[in-house]
Amino acid sequence: MNTECRFAKLIPGKVESTRDGGTVMTRLNVSRLLFSRSGRWVILGLLVFSALLLFACAGKSGPSTVLTGLVEIEAGWHHTCALTTAGGVNCWGNNHDGQLGDGTEVDRVTAVDVVGLMSRVNAIAAGERHTCALTTGGGVKCWGNNHDNQLGDGTVNDRVTPADVMGLTSGVRAITAGERHTCALTTGGGVKCWGNNHDGQLGDGTGIDRNTPVDVAGLTSGVAAITAGWRHTCALTTGGGVKCWGNNHDNQLGDGTDADKKTPVVVVGLANGVNAVAAGRRHTCALTTGGGVKCWGNNHDGQLGDGTGIDRNTPVDVAGLTSGVAAITAGWRHTCVLTTGGGVKCWGKNHDGQVGDGTAINRRTPADVVGLTSGIKTITAGGQHTCALNPKYVQCWGDNEDGQLGDGTTADTLAAREEVGL
């Protein structure tokens, strides 16, 4: 385990330095020292020592990166990553499994570069404790936790820097990452998945984990987009229909049952007419061609947005959002949309302020995110935090336990704010 200096401070009567490995503390009689020649030298020496300690801690925290010209942002469970216009990738937050890709396992409260990915990246995807990138050449690289083969490199070894996914060095046009599995959309419109398969989320008809990509049954072509949730996966077909597979304990597959499915099934009522789909922990939502939003699955925290706390095994309309929506994103237990006017609305679990309405009260219908009524280009929902990208900077809100908001602190926030170092 790396030992990281968390903070150092000087206060009257105490010099204290705290590290992961323990605390070093010296208590002083300040008044006595001030009135003696030797005492004044002691205090001067301690001040110099404290300054050096602060400098050392700053060095251990790792470099922060000023990000400009961002085009995409992706939130994982407790980490966040951004894609720059130059095609580089930066990440921040929890790094216990190397998911930030900076070559360490040290959490970062501001953005750091992903090793080897300063350019030539087209898209990114963040899972629970792993991250993946799609290169401009159509290849896929992943890093972070690999206990369930979710990196697709043929091993179960965690990676603190990007590793190639076996068999996918080209020919991919989109990627998505779930809790412990990953999927790719090929240029031919087919879907391949790898990683944990306990609930059939790889869609290959088995419950066997895979350490390299396998084809999803019946989806070797005709797919336009993909999304991965906790232990389920969904695809948007070129005909505007939605198909899902994997865990269905909370009806998140939308097929009218609660039985897990190891191969894709059609979501009831959504054989066509859909523009986008987003999978959360145990719920799923779709954006219709008319700009409306429908959701299904677990609704314990109001994440379906229909005004109730009742689980739904088929899609229901989100209250007040039958039109005017441009994009959707689903977190672990909350959901957000980007309106055609560039505003952001969220609903569902709000214990950590992830809804962004300035409260910690769960919302069963959409609420405006404070200060984000226009000008937003992209949104993403993580475990218990949310981020939005405007033309100038990133704004994040909600849980910040591991620095996933990227503002230089670990303090939660109930409303969106500009991120320090971004």
Buried (B, 14 or more C-beta within 10 A) or exposed (E): EEEBBEEBEBEEEEBBBBBEEEEEEEEBEEEEBEEEEEBEEBBEEBEEBBEEBBEEBEEBBBEBBEBEEBBBBBBBBBBBBBBBEEBBBBBBBBBBBBBBBBBBBBBBBBBBBBBBBBEBBBBBBBBBBBBBBBBEEBBBBBBBBBBBBBBBBBEBEBBBBBBBBBBBBEBBBBBBBBBBBBBBBBEEBBBBBBBBBBBBBBBBBBBEBBBBBBBBBBBBEBBBBBBBBBBBBBBBBEEBBBBBBBBBBBBBBBBBBBEBBBBBBBBBBBBEBBBBBBBBBBBBBBBBEEBBBBBBBBBBBBBBBBBBBEBBBBBBBBBBBBEBBBBBBBBBBBBBBBBEEBBBBBBBBBBBBBBBBBBBEBBBBBBBBBBBBEBBBBBBBBBBBBBBBBEEBBBBBBBBBBBBBBBBEBEBBBBBBEBBBB
